Amino acid sequence: MRAIVNVDSSPQPYQIAASWFPSYQWLQATDGLRLITPSVVWSRSKQKQDIALAQAMIRPYLTTLIRKQVDALVNGGSIP
């Protein structure tokens, strides 16, 4: 098994969400500040297991933004 997490804190044009990309075996998620992309290569696993592992790998990197911070980011500002 191989599991890698890439955390990119450069400005990103992403909203707060997460998506699984089965062709690449990675999940992308953002908290509005960082783009987190864990990649999972796990032979003989089911996609459900890959996604669960990727979600567990992402959780430590995500922060919970308050509505005021999200609005500031969406409107092109920075986090107060």
C-alpha positions as CSV (number, residue, x, y, z in Angstrom):
1,M,0.0,0.0,0.0
2,R,1.1,3.6,-0.7
3,A,-0.5,6.6,0.8
4,I,0.7,10.2,0.2
5,V,-0.8,13.5,1.3
6,N,-0.1,16.7,-0.6
7,V,-1.0,20.0,1.1
8,D,-1.0,23.1,-1.0
9,S,-1.5,26.4,0.8
10,S,-1.1,28.7,-2.2
11,P,-4.3,30.6,-3.2
12,Q,-6.8,28.2,-4.7
13,P,-10.0,28.9,-6.7
14,Y,-11.8,26.1,-4.9
15,Q,-14.9,26.3,-2.7
16,I,-15.2,24.3,0.5
17,A,-15.9,20.7,-0.7
18,A,-14.4,17.3,-1.3
19,S,-14.3,15.1,-4.4
20,W,-13.1,11.6,-5.1
21,F,-11.2,11.0,-8.4
22,P,-11.3,7.3,-9.1
23,S,-9.1,7.3,-12.2
24,Y,-6.3,8.8,-10.1
25,Q,-7.2,7.2,-6.8
26,W,-7.1,10.5,-4.9
27,L,-9.4,12.7,-3.0
28,Q,-9.3,16.5,-3.1
29,A,-10.6,18.6,-0.3
30,T,-10.3,22.2,0.8
31,D,-11.1,24.2,3.9
32,G,-10.9,27.4,1.8
33,L,-7.2,27.9,2.8
34,R,-5.5,24.8,1.6
35,L,-6.0,22.2,-1.1
36,I,-5.4,18.7,0.4
37,T,-4.9,15.8,-2.0
38,P,-4.3,12.3,-0.5
39,S,-3.4,9.6,-3.0
40,V,-4.2,6.0,-2.1
41,V,-2.8,3.0,-3.9
42,W,-4.0,-0.1,-2.1
43,S,-4.0,-3.4,-4.0
44,R,-7.0,-5.6,-3.4
45,S,-9.0,-2.9,-1.7
46,K,-12.4,-1.7,-2.6
47,Q,-13.1,1.9,-3.7
48,K,-15.0,2.4,-0.4
49,Q,-11.9,1.5,1.6
50,D,-9.7,3.8,-0.5
51,I,-12.1,6.7,0.1
52,A,-12.3,6.0,3.8
53,L,-8.5,6.0,4.1
54,A,-8.2,9.2,2.1
55,Q,-10.8,10.9,4.3
56,A,-8.9,9.8,7.4
57,M,-5.7,11.2,6.0
58,I,-7.3,14.6,5.2
59,R,-9.0,15.3,8.6
60,P,-5.9,16.5,10.5
61,Y,-5.3,19.2,7.8
62,L,-8.8,20.7,7.7
63,T,-9.8,23.6,9.8
64,T,-13.3,24.7,10.5
65,L,-13.9,28.2,9.2
66,I,-16.6,30.4,10.6
67,R,-19.1,31.9,8.2
68,K,-17.4,35.3,8.4
69,Q,-14.1,33.8,7.2
70,V,-15.8,31.9,4.4
71,D,-17.6,35.0,3.2
72,A,-14.3,37.0,3.2
73,L,-12.6,34.3,1.1
74,V,-15.5,34.0,-1.4
75,N,-15.4,37.8,-1.9
76,G,-11.7,37.8,-2.7
77,G,-10.5,38.9,0.7
78,S,-8.4,37.3,3.3
79,I,-9.2,35.6,6.6
80,P,-9.8,38.3,9.3
